[in-house]
Amino acid sequence: MLVSIFLYESIQSLIHIKFQQRQAYVQIFLSLKKAFRISYKVKTNLITIYILLLFLIVLLK
């Protein structure tokens, strides 16, 4: 009985961590969208931002 309660709590915390990670992804996506908008106005190199985006996604997985 105690073990099942412990398992349930650990699963709950895992779900919570996953949810926080998803929120972090959303935050990164929104800030990158802002960066895209700025860089598009300034006409900087968008490929660099694409590479940074890919790097961040790989880093967070």
mmJSON file of the N, C-alpha and C atoms, coordinates in Angstrom:
{"data_MODEL":{"atom_site":{
"group_PDB":["ATOM","ATOM","ATOM","ATOM","ATOM","ATOM","ATOM","ATOM","ATOM","ATOM","ATOM","ATOM","ATOM","ATOM","ATOM","ATOM","ATOM","ATOM","ATOM","ATOM","ATOM","ATOM","ATOM","ATOM","ATOM","ATOM","ATOM","ATOM","ATOM","ATOM","ATOM","ATOM","ATOM","ATOM","ATOM","ATOM","ATOM","ATOM","ATOM","ATOM","ATOM","ATOM","ATOM","ATOM","ATOM","ATOM","ATOM","ATOM","ATOM","ATOM","ATOM","ATOM","ATOM","ATOM","ATOM","ATOM","ATOM","ATOM","ATOM","ATOM","ATOM","ATOM","ATOM","ATOM","ATOM","ATOM","ATOM","ATOM","ATOM","ATOM","ATOM","ATOM","ATOM","ATOM","ATOM","ATOM","ATOM","ATOM","ATOM","ATOM","ATOM","ATOM","ATOM","ATOM","ATOM","ATOM","ATOM","ATOM","ATOM","ATOM","ATOM","ATOM","ATOM","ATOM","ATOM","ATOM","ATOM","ATOM","ATOM","ATOM","ATOM","ATOM","ATOM","ATOM","ATOM","ATOM","ATOM","ATOM","ATOM","ATOM","ATOM","ATOM","ATOM","ATOM","ATOM","ATOM","ATOM","ATOM","ATOM","ATOM","ATOM","ATOM","ATOM","ATOM","ATOM","ATOM","ATOM","ATOM","ATOM","ATOM","ATOM","ATOM","ATOM","ATOM","ATOM","ATOM","ATOM","ATOM","ATOM","ATOM","ATOM","ATOM","ATOM","ATOM","ATOM","ATOM","ATOM","ATOM","ATOM","ATOM","ATOM","ATOM","ATOM","ATOM","ATOM","ATOM","ATOM","ATOM","ATOM","ATOM","ATOM","ATOM","ATOM","ATOM","ATOM","ATOM","ATOM","ATOM","ATOM","ATOM","ATOM","ATOM","ATOM","ATOM","ATOM","ATOM","ATOM","ATOM","ATOM","ATOM","ATOM","ATOM","ATOM"],
"id":[1,2,3,4,5,6,7,8,9,10,11,12,13,14,15,16,17,18,19,20,21,22,23,24,25,26,27,28,29,30,31,32,33,34,35,36,37,38,39,40,41,42,43,44,45,46,47,48,49,50,51,52,53,54,55,56,57,58,59,60,61,62,63,64,65,66,67,68,69,70,71,72,73,74,75,76,77,78,79,80,81,82,83,84,85,86,87,88,89,90,91,92,93,94,95,96,97,98,99,100,101,102,103,104,105,106,107,108,109,110,111,112,113,114,115,116,117,118,119,120,121,122,123,124,125,126,127,128,129,130,131,132,133,134,135,136,137,138,139,140,141,142,143,144,145,146,147,148,149,150,151,152,153,154,155,156,157,158,159,160,161,162,163,164,165,166,167,168,169,170,171,172,173,174,175,176,177,178,179,180,181,182,183],
"type_symbol":["N","C","C","N","C","C","N","C","C","N","C","C","N","C","C","N","C","C","N","C","C","N","C","C","N","C","C","N","C","C","N","C","C","N","C","C","N","C","C","N","C","C","N","C","C","N","C","C","N","C","C","N","C","C","N","C","C","N","C","C","N","C","C","N","C","C","N","C","C","N","C","C","N","C","C","N","C","C","N","C","C","N","C","C","N","C","C","N","C","C","N","C","C","N","C","C","N","C","C","N","C","C","N","C","C","N","C","C","N","C","C","N","C","C","N","C","C","N","C","C","N","C","C","N","C","C","N","C","C","N","C","C","N","C","C","N","C","C","N","C","C","N","C","C","N","C","C","N","C","C","N","C","C","N","C","C","N","C","C","N","C","C","N","C","C","N","C","C","N","C","C","N","C","C","N","C","C","N","C","C","N","C","C"],
"label_atom_id":["N","CA","C","N","CA","C","N","CA","C","N","CA","C","N","CA","C","N","CA","C","N","CA","C","N","CA","C","N","CA","C","N","CA","C","N","CA","C","N","CA","C","N","CA","C","N","CA","C","N","CA","C","N","CA","C","N","CA","C","N","CA","C","N","CA","C","N","CA","C","N","CA","C","N","CA","C","N","CA","C","N","CA","C","N","CA","C","N","CA","C","N","CA","C","N","CA","C","N","CA","C","N","CA","C","N","CA","C","N","CA","C","N","CA","C","N","CA","C","N","CA","C","N","CA","C","N","CA","C","N","CA","C","N","CA","C","N","CA","C","N","CA","C","N","CA","C","N","CA","C","N","CA","C","N","CA","C","N","CA","C","N","CA","C","N","CA","C","N","CA","C","N","CA","C","N","CA","C","N","CA","C","N","CA","C","N","CA","C","N","CA","C","N","CA","C","N","CA","C","N","CA","C","N","CA","C","N","CA","C","N","CA","C"],
"label_alt_id":[null,null,null,null,null,null,null,null,null,null,null,null,null,null,null,null,null,null,null,null,null,null,null,null,null,null,null,null,null,null,null,null,null,null,null,null,null,null,null,null,null,null,null,null,null,null,null,null,null,null,null,null,null,null,null,null,null,null,null,null,null,null,null,null,null,null,null,null,null,null,null,null,null,null,null,null,null,null,null,null,null,null,null,null,null,null,null,null,null,null,null,null,null,null,null,null,null,null,null,null,null,null,null,null,null,null,null,null,null,null,null,null,null,null,null,null,null,null,null,null,null,null,null,null,null,null,null,null,null,null,null,null,null,null,null,null,null,null,null,null,null,null,null,null,null,null,null,null,null,null,null,null,null,null,null,null,null,null,null,null,null,null,null,null,null,null,null,null,null,null,null,null,null,null,null,null,null,null,null,null,null,null,null],
"label_comp_id":["MET","MET","MET","LEU","LEU","LEU","VAL","VAL","VAL","SER","SER","SER","ILE","ILE","ILE","PHE","PHE","PHE","LEU","LEU","LEU","TYR","TYR","TYR","GLU","GLU","GLU","SER","SER","SER","ILE","ILE","ILE","GLN","GLN","GLN","SER","SER","SER","LEU","LEU","LEU","ILE","ILE","ILE","HIS","HIS","HIS","ILE","ILE","ILE","LYS","LYS","LYS","PHE","PHE","PHE","GLN","GLN","GLN","GLN","GLN","GLN","ARG","ARG","ARG","GLN","GLN","GLN","ALA","ALA","ALA","TYR","TYR","TYR","VAL","VAL","VAL","GLN","GLN","GLN","ILE","ILE","ILE","PHE","PHE","PHE","LEU","LEU","LEU","SER","SER","SER","LEU","LEU","LEU","LYS","LYS","LYS","LYS","LYS","LYS","ALA","ALA","ALA","PHE","PHE","PHE","ARG","ARG","ARG","ILE","ILE","ILE","SER","SER","SER","TYR","TYR","TYR","LYS","LYS","LYS","VAL","VAL","VAL","LYS","LYS","LYS","THR","THR","THR","ASN","ASN","ASN","LEU","LEU","LEU","ILE","ILE","ILE","THR","THR","THR","ILE","ILE","ILE","TYR","TYR","TYR","ILE","ILE","ILE","LEU","LEU","LEU","LEU","LEU","LEU","LEU","LEU","LEU","PHE","PHE","PHE","LEU","LEU","LEU","ILE","ILE","ILE","VAL","VAL","VAL","LEU","LEU","LEU","LEU","LEU","LEU","LYS","LYS","LYS"],
"label_asym_id":["A","A","A","A","A","A","A","A","A","A","A","A","A","A","A","A","A","A","A","A","A","A","A","A","A","A","A","A","A","A","A","A","A","A","A","A","A","A","A","A","A","A","A","A","A","A","A","A","A","A","A","A","A","A","A","A","A","A","A","A","A","A","A","A","A","A","A","A","A","A","A","A","A","A","A","A","A","A","A","A","A","A","A","A","A","A","A","A","A","A","A","A","A","A","A","A","A","A","A","A","A","A","A","A","A","A","A","A","A","A","A","A","A","A","A","A","A","A","A","A","A","A","A","A","A","A","A","A","A","A","A","A","A","A","A","A","A","A","A","A","A","A","A","A","A","A","A","A","A","A","A","A","A","A","A","A","A","A","A","A","A","A","A","A","A","A","A","A","A","A","A","A","A","A","A","A","A","A","A","A","A","A","A"],
"label_entity_id":["1","1","1","1","1","1","1","1","1","1","1","1","1","1","1","1","1","1","1","1","1","1","1","1","1","1","1","1","1","1","1","1","1","1","1","1","1","1","1","1","1","1","1","1","1","1","1","1","1","1","1","1","1","1","1","1","1","1","1","1","1","1","1","1","1","1","1","1","1","1","1","1","1","1","1","1","1","1","1","1","1","1","1","1","1","1","1","1","1","1","1","1","1","1","1","1","1","1","1","1","1","1","1","1","1","1","1","1","1","1","1","1","1","1","1","1","1","1","1","1","1","1","1","1","1","1","1","1","1","1","1","1","1","1","1","1","1","1","1","1","1","1","1","1","1","1","1","1","1","1","1","1","1","1","1","1","1","1","1","1","1","1","1","1","1","1","1","1","1","1","1","1","1","1","1","1","1","1","1","1","1","1","1"],
"label_seq_id":[1,1,1,2,2,2,3,3,3,4,4,4,5,5,5,6,6,6,7,7,7,8,8,8,9,9,9,10,10,10,11,11,11,12,12,12,13,13,13,14,14,14,15,15,15,16,16,16,17,17,17,18,18,18,19,19,19,20,20,20,21,21,21,22,22,22,23,23,23,24,24,24,25,25,25,26,26,26,27,27,27,28,28,28,29,29,29,30,30,30,31,31,31,32,32,32,33,33,33,34,34,34,35,35,35,36,36,36,37,37,37,38,38,38,39,39,39,40,40,40,41,41,41,42,42,42,43,43,43,44,44,44,45,45,45,46,46,46,47,47,47,48,48,48,49,49,49,50,50,50,51,51,51,52,52,52,53,53,53,54,54,54,55,55,55,56,56,56,57,57,57,58,58,58,59,59,59,60,60,60,61,61,61],
"pdbx_PDB_ins_code":[null,null,null,null,null,null,null,null,null,null,null,null,null,null,null,null,null,null,null,null,null,null,null,null,null,null,null,null,null,null,null,null,null,null,null,null,null,null,null,null,null,null,null,null,null,null,null,null,null,null,null,null,null,null,null,null,null,null,null,null,null,null,null,null,null,null,null,null,null,null,null,null,null,null,null,null,null,null,null,null,null,null,null,null,null,null,null,null,null,null,null,null,null,null,null,null,null,null,null,null,null,null,null,null,null,null,null,null,null,null,null,null,null,null,null,null,null,null,null,null,null,null,null,null,null,null,null,null,null,null,null,null,null,null,null,null,null,null,null,null,null,null,null,null,null,null,null,null,null,null,null,null,null,null,null,null,null,null,null,null,null,null,null,null,null,null,null,null,null,null,null,null,null,null,null,null,null,null,null,null,null,null,null],
"Cartn_x":[0.826,0.0,0.864,1.848,2.738,3.541,3.942,4.719,3.879,2.617,1.753,1.532,1.427,1.29,2.553,3.699,4.972,5.1,4.715,4.748,3.831,2.643,1.689,2.27,2.9,3.486,4.638,5.448,6.568,6.076,5.009,4.423,3.85,3.177,2.636,3.742,4.86,5.96,6.581,6.635,7.14,6.247,4.938,3.992,4.173,4.368,4.564,5.83,6.905,8.163,7.958,7.252,6.975,6.184,5.208,4.393,5.245,6.131,7.023,7.946,8.411,9.287,8.54,7.279,6.47,6.291,6.08,5.96,7.258,8.387,9.684,9.822,9.371,9.395,8.571,7.399,6.525,7.211,7.844,8.543,9.664,10.448,11.552,11.003,9.901,9.297,8.841,8.196,7.709,8.853,9.914,11.046,11.767,11.818,12.436,11.592,10.262,9.388,9.651,9.835,10.154,11.491,12.468,13.788,13.689,12.854,12.651,12.098,11.108,10.482,11.502,12.311,13.326,14.359,14.839,15.892,15.371,14.072,13.507,13.48,13.203,13.206,14.607,15.575,16.956,17.631,16.988,17.501,18.821,18.911,20.101,19.973,20.987,21.037,20.069,19.008,18.006,18.501,19.456,19.999,20.646,21.32,21.947,20.9,19.755,18.69,18.092,17.957,17.485,18.415,19.727,20.714,20.607,20.45,20.282,19.019,17.945,16.693,16.866,17.504,17.762,18.63,19.644,20.541,19.784,18.881,18.09,17.166,16.549,15.647,16.414,17.596,18.422,18.885,19.222,19.708,18.639,17.391,16.315,15.731,16.079,15.524,16.238],
"Cartn_y":[-1.205,0.0,1.26,1.299,2.453,2.629,1.499,1.537,2.134,1.741,2.264,3.768,4.235,5.677,6.401,5.815,6.415,6.455,5.358,5.309,6.37,6.491,7.488,8.897,9.2,10.524,10.782,9.761,9.956,10.157,9.445,9.635,11.043,11.499,12.86,13.893,13.701,14.666,14.616,13.42,13.304,14.062,13.901,14.621,16.125,16.546,17.966,18.491,17.713,18.108,18.221,17.25,17.294,18.546,18.888,20.07,21.328,21.415,22.571,22.65,21.49,21.465,21.992,21.58,22.062,23.57,24.089,25.54,26.238,25.61,26.179,26.214,25.131,25.107,26.257,26.476,27.552,28.904,29.11,30.368,30.587,29.53,29.63,29.932,29.251,29.463,30.905,31.449,32.828,33.828,33.603,34.53,34.419,33.198,33.038,33.704,33.625,34.301,35.799,36.341,37.755,38.062,37.183,37.361,37.303,36.382,36.288,37.595,38.14,39.381,40.512,40.619,41.674,41.473,40.219,39.96,40.145,39.899,40.094,41.574,42.415,43.858,44.358,43.814,44.272,43.575,42.526,41.74,41.03,40.526,39.758,38.34,37.551,36.197,35.293,34.841,33.989,32.563,32.144,30.79,30.597,31.632,31.566,31.313,31.969,31.79,30.393,29.883,28.514,27.525,27.725,26.841,26.919,28.135,28.301,27.606,27.702,27.045,25.537,24.968,23.53,23.115,23.923,23.635,23.62,24.582,24.642,23.442,23.035,21.88,20.614,20.444,19.27,19.306,20.491,20.648,20.287,20.611,20.388,18.981,18.196,16.836,15.877],
"Cartn_z":[0.0,0.0,0.0,0.875,0.965,-0.325,-0.913,-2.16,-3.281,-3.364,-4.427,-4.268,-3.025,-2.787,-3.247,-2.915,-3.323,-4.842,-5.504,-6.969,-7.567,-6.998,-7.483,-7.371,-6.226,-6.026,-6.989,-7.242,-8.168,-9.597,-9.968,-11.302,-11.424,-10.357,-10.348,-10.535,-9.84,-9.96,-11.355,-11.952,-13.326,-14.297,-14.136,-14.992,-14.817,-13.564,-13.275,-13.953,-13.901,-14.548,-16.057,-16.641,-18.079,-18.434,-17.598,-17.842,-17.788,-16.791,-16.689,-17.897,-18.365,-19.536,-20.762,-20.886,-22.012,-21.936,-20.728,-20.558,-20.937,-20.612,-20.984,-22.503,-23.175,-24.639,-25.209,-24.634,-25.105,-24.932,-23.764,-23.516,-24.526,-24.771,-25.732,-27.123,-27.488,-28.797,-28.963,-27.921,-28.001,-28.105,-27.324,-27.387,-28.727,-29.286,-30.602,-31.684,-31.534,-32.487,-32.473,-31.273,-31.127,-31.796,-31.582,-32.19,-33.71,-34.225,-35.67,-36.215,-35.524,-35.971,-36.022,-34.967,-34.903,-36.009,-36.138,-37.123,-38.547,-38.743,-40.073,-40.42,-39.425,-39.658,-39.953,-39.23,-39.393,-40.572,-41.091,-42.223,-41.886,-40.656,-40.288,-40.811,-40.55,-41.072,-40.309,-40.984,-40.35,-40.148,-40.967,-40.841,-39.473,-38.984,-37.659,-36.588,-36.694,-35.706,-35.822,-37.055,-37.237,-36.542,-36.713,-36.086,-34.565,-34.033,-32.588,-32.09,-32.863,-32.501,-32.435,-33.455,-33.471,-32.296,-31.999,-30.884,-29.562,-29.38,-28.148,-28.012,-29.115,-29.08,-28.725,-29.34,-29.04,-27.593,-27.11,-25.741,-24.718,-25.004,-24.04,-24.082,-25.09,-25.163,-24.265],
"occupancy":[1.0,1.0,1.0,1.0,1.0,1.0,1.0,1.0,1.0,1.0,1.0,1.0,1.0,1.0,1.0,1.0,1.0,1.0,1.0,1.0,1.0,1.0,1.0,1.0,1.0,1.0,1.0,1.0,1.0,1.0,1.0,1.0,1.0,1.0,1.0,1.0,1.0,1.0,1.0,1.0,1.0,1.0,1.0,1.0,1.0,1.0,1.0,1.0,1.0,1.0,1.0,1.0,1.0,1.0,1.0,1.0,1.0,1.0,1.0,1.0,1.0,1.0,1.0,1.0,1.0,1.0,1.0,1.0,1.0,1.0,1.0,1.0,1.0,1.0,1.0,1.0,1.0,1.0,1.0,1.0,1.0,1.0,1.0,1.0,1.0,1.0,1.0,1.0,1.0,1.0,1.0,1.0,1.0,1.0,1.0,1.0,1.0,1.0,1.0,1.0,1.0,1.0,1.0,1.0,1.0,1.0,1.0,1.0,1.0,1.0,1.0,1.0,1.0,1.0,1.0,1.0,1.0,1.0,1.0,1.0,1.0,1.0,1.0,1.0,1.0,1.0,1.0,1.0,1.0,1.0,1.0,1.0,1.0,1.0,1.0,1.0,1.0,1.0,1.0,1.0,1.0,1.0,1.0,1.0,1.0,1.0,1.0,1.0,1.0,1.0,1.0,1.0,1.0,1.0,1.0,1.0,1.0,1.0,1.0,1.0,1.0,1.0,1.0,1.0,1.0,1.0,1.0,1.0,1.0,1.0,1.0,1.0,1.0,1.0,1.0,1.0,1.0,1.0,1.0,1.0,1.0,1.0,1.0],
"B_iso_or_equiv":[0.0,0.0,0.0,0.0,0.0,0.0,0.0,0.0,0.0,0.0,0.0,0.0,0.0,0.0,0.0,0.0,0.0,0.0,0.0,0.0,0.0,0.0,0.0,0.0,0.0,0.0,0.0,0.0,0.0,0.0,0.0,0.0,0.0,0.0,0.0,0.0,0.0,0.0,0.0,0.0,0.0,0.0,0.0,0.0,0.0,0.0,0.0,0.0,0.0,0.0,0.0,0.0,0.0,0.0,0.0,0.0,0.0,0.0,0.0,0.0,0.0,0.0,0.0,0.0,0.0,0.0,0.0,0.0,0.0,0.0,0.0,0.0,0.0,0.0,0.0,0.0,0.0,0.0,0.0,0.0,0.0,0.0,0.0,0.0,0.0,0.0,0.0,0.0,0.0,0.0,0.0,0.0,0.0,0.0,0.0,0.0,0.0,0.0,0.0,0.0,0.0,0.0,0.0,0.0,0.0,0.0,0.0,0.0,0.0,0.0,0.0,0.0,0.0,0.0,0.0,0.0,0.0,0.0,0.0,0.0,0.0,0.0,0.0,0.0,0.0,0.0,0.0,0.0,0.0,0.0,0.0,0.0,0.0,0.0,0.0,0.0,0.0,0.0,0.0,0.0,0.0,0.0,0.0,0.0,0.0,0.0,0.0,0.0,0.0,0.0,0.0,0.0,0.0,0.0,0.0,0.0,0.0,0.0,0.0,0.0,0.0,0.0,0.0,0.0,0.0,0.0,0.0,0.0,0.0,0.0,0.0,0.0,0.0,0.0,0.0,0.0,0.0,0.0,0.0,0.0,0.0,0.0,0.0],
"pdbx_formal_charge":[null,null,null,null,null,null,null,null,null,null,null,null,null,null,null,null,null,null,null,null,null,null,null,null,null,null,null,null,null,null,null,null,null,null,null,null,null,null,null,null,null,null,null,null,null,null,null,null,null,null,null,null,null,null,null,null,null,null,null,null,null,null,null,null,null,null,null,null,null,null,null,null,null,null,null,null,null,null,null,null,null,null,null,null,null,null,null,null,null,null,null,null,null,null,null,null,null,null,null,null,null,null,null,null,null,null,null,null,null,null,null,null,null,null,null,null,null,null,null,null,null,null,null,null,null,null,null,null,null,null,null,null,null,null,null,null,null,null,null,null,null,null,null,null,null,null,null,null,null,null,null,null,null,null,null,null,null,null,null,null,null,null,null,null,null,null,null,null,null,null,null,null,null,null,null,null,null,null,null,null,null,null,null],
"auth_seq_id":[1,1,1,2,2,2,3,3,3,4,4,4,5,5,5,6,6,6,7,7,7,8,8,8,9,9,9,10,10,10,11,11,11,12,12,12,13,13,13,14,14,14,15,15,15,16,16,16,17,17,17,18,18,18,19,19,19,20,20,20,21,21,21,22,22,22,23,23,23,24,24,24,25,25,25,26,26,26,27,27,27,28,28,28,29,29,29,30,30,30,31,31,31,32,32,32,33,33,33,34,34,34,35,35,35,36,36,36,37,37,37,38,38,38,39,39,39,40,40,40,41,41,41,42,42,42,43,43,43,44,44,44,45,45,45,46,46,46,47,47,47,48,48,48,49,49,49,50,50,50,51,51,51,52,52,52,53,53,53,54,54,54,55,55,55,56,56,56,57,57,57,58,58,58,59,59,59,60,60,60,61,61,61],
"auth_comp_id":["MET","MET","MET","LEU","LEU","LEU","VAL","VAL","VAL","SER","SER","SER","ILE","ILE","ILE","PHE","PHE","PHE","LEU","LEU","LEU","TYR","TYR","TYR","GLU","GLU","GLU","SER","SER","SER","ILE","ILE","ILE","GLN","GLN","GLN","SER","SER","SER","LEU","LEU","LEU","ILE","ILE","ILE","HIS","HIS","HIS","ILE","ILE","ILE","LYS","LYS","LYS","PHE","PHE","PHE","GLN","GLN","GLN","GLN","GLN","GLN","ARG","ARG","ARG","GLN","GLN","GLN","ALA","ALA","ALA","TYR","TYR","TYR","VAL","VAL","VAL","GLN","GLN","GLN","ILE","ILE","ILE","PHE","PHE","PHE","LEU","LEU","LEU","SER","SER","SER","LEU","LEU","LEU","LYS","LYS","LYS","LYS","LYS","LYS","ALA","ALA","ALA","PHE","PHE","PHE","ARG","ARG","ARG","ILE","ILE","ILE","SER","SER","SER","TYR","TYR","TYR","LYS","LYS","LYS","VAL","VAL","VAL","LYS","LYS","LYS","THR","THR","THR","ASN","ASN","ASN","LEU","LEU","LEU","ILE","ILE","ILE","THR","THR","THR","ILE","ILE","ILE","TYR","TYR","TYR","ILE","ILE","ILE","LEU","LEU","LEU","LEU","LEU","LEU","LEU","LEU","LEU","PHE","PHE","PHE","LEU","LEU","LEU","ILE","ILE","ILE","VAL","VAL","VAL","LEU","LEU","LEU","LEU","LEU","LEU","LYS","LYS","LYS"],
"auth_asym_id":["A","A","A","A","A","A","A","A","A","A","A","A","A","A","A","A","A","A","A","A","A","A","A","A","A","A","A","A","A","A","A","A","A","A","A","A","A","A","A","A","A","A","A","A","A","A","A","A","A","A","A","A","A","A","A","A","A","A","A","A","A","A","A","A","A","A","A","A","A","A","A","A","A","A","A","A","A","A","A","A","A","A","A","A","A","A","A","A","A","A","A","A","A","A","A","A","A","A","A","A","A","A","A","A","A","A","A","A","A","A","A","A","A","A","A","A","A","A","A","A","A","A","A","A","A","A","A","A","A","A","A","A","A","A","A","A","A","A","A","A","A","A","A","A","A","A","A","A","A","A","A","A","A","A","A","A","A","A","A","A","A","A","A","A","A","A","A","A","A","A","A","A","A","A","A","A","A","A","A","A","A","A","A"],
"auth_atom_id":["N","CA","C","N","CA","C","N","CA","C","N","CA","C","N","CA","C","N","CA","C","N","CA","C","N","CA","C","N","CA","C","N","CA","C","N","CA","C","N","CA","C","N","CA","C","N","CA","C","N","CA","C","N","CA","C","N","CA","C","N","CA","C","N","CA","C","N","CA","C","N","CA","C","N","CA","C","N","CA","C","N","CA","C","N","CA","C","N","CA","C","N","CA","C","N","CA","C","N","CA","C","N","CA","C","N","CA","C","N","CA","C","N","CA","C","N","CA","C","N","CA","C","N","CA","C","N","CA","C","N","CA","C","N","CA","C","N","CA","C","N","CA","C","N","CA","C","N","CA","C","N","CA","C","N","CA","C","N","CA","C","N","CA","C","N","CA","C","N","CA","C","N","CA","C","N","CA","C","N","CA","C","N","CA","C","N","CA","C","N","CA","C","N","CA","C","N","CA","C","N","CA","C","N","CA","C","N","CA","C","N","CA","C"],
"pdbx_PDB_model_num":[1,1,1,1,1,1,1,1,1,1,1,1,1,1,1,1,1,1,1,1,1,1,1,1,1,1,1,1,1,1,1,1,1,1,1,1,1,1,1,1,1,1,1,1,1,1,1,1,1,1,1,1,1,1,1,1,1,1,1,1,1,1,1,1,1,1,1,1,1,1,1,1,1,1,1,1,1,1,1,1,1,1,1,1,1,1,1,1,1,1,1,1,1,1,1,1,1,1,1,1,1,1,1,1,1,1,1,1,1,1,1,1,1,1,1,1,1,1,1,1,1,1,1,1,1,1,1,1,1,1,1,1,1,1,1,1,1,1,1,1,1,1,1,1,1,1,1,1,1,1,1,1,1,1,1,1,1,1,1,1,1,1,1,1,1,1,1,1,1,1,1,1,1,1,1,1,1,1,1,1,1,1,1]
}}}
